[in-house]
Amino acid sequence: MNNMHWNDLKVFAAVVQKGSLSAAGRYLGLSQPTIGRHIDSLEKALNKKLFNRGSKGYVLTEQGLELLPHIEAMERASLAIEEHDQSEISGIVRLSLPEITSRYLGKRLLPLQKLYPDIKLEIATSNQFVNLSRREADIALRTELPAQGDLRTKLAFRTQAAIFASHQYTKLNPAALTEERYQNCDWIVPIWGRASKQAEDWYKDKMHTSRVAYRCASFHVMMDLALAGAGLILWTSGYAKDHAGLVRVSEEITSQQRDYWLVSHSGALEQPRVRAVWDWISTLFEQERSKFIL
């Protein structure tokens, strides 16, 4: 145990999070051999095998799983020590937002900046989960509740969805206003894996692949294509109301309702700057909640 170093533990946590030596190396800015040496050093110091090495990456052993919560606790303590003197409402607050929500929220953040001019926001746009226990973000917006961890959650809003198109497209393609839209209109859809499973199931059930004009990795590009008159999109009604160029051409698609949750680690919310942003965003979504209704 005397030969165990904090850097070894940080590397251990990164390999758990990223799943491989190369990914952990990119995350920490270290070479793959250096990452491997840290893991070897930690296993030697503990006299335990922490990972099974295989074609699918590094998978924790039972002994590794036993160590993980202790490492996470040490990381939280380290962050708390670094931030103990930041009692003022100032500093960096990191947000992790789904791609569509980032544009919606970005248009509404200026009052927050005026209220707390010493808070600096870092906004990561991603549809992937972040590890809040390891403070990859201070506040995240998620469509699923986390299964574990000392996390705080609050329902932000519930979305409804419908089919939208530009005025130009509906004028040139009147079938967009009827149930024939699935067979006779062009569609703009996400690349598989970018949308939720419930959305992908809906696409596969409703339309033939021959009607898909565009598959996009970016939801922002989907919106731009729809505004340009390229076809129909399945879209959240609240977000669509931000774009005067779109017209709703269907009733509510009830199977596409979704709940969005604000999530933060309880330790992060003890920081005044994080609590201030959490409370402000919570209030904003309470005020905006009715706008998500068709």
Secondary structure, 3 states (H helix, E strand, C coil): CCCCCHHHHHHHHHHHHHCCHHHHHHHHCCCHHHHHHHHHHHHHHHCCCCEEEECCEEEECHHHHHHHHHHHHHHHHHHHHHHCCCCCCCEEEEEEECHHHHHHHHCCCHHHHHHCCCEEEEEEECCCCCCCCCCCCCEEEECCCCCCCCEEEEEEEEECEEEEEEHHHHHHCHHHHCCCHHHHCCEEEECCCCCCHHHHHHHHHHCCHHHEEEEECCHHHHHHHHHCCCCEEEEEHHHHCCCCCEEECCCCCHHHCEEEEEEEECCHHHCHHHHHHHHHHHHHHHHHHHHHCC
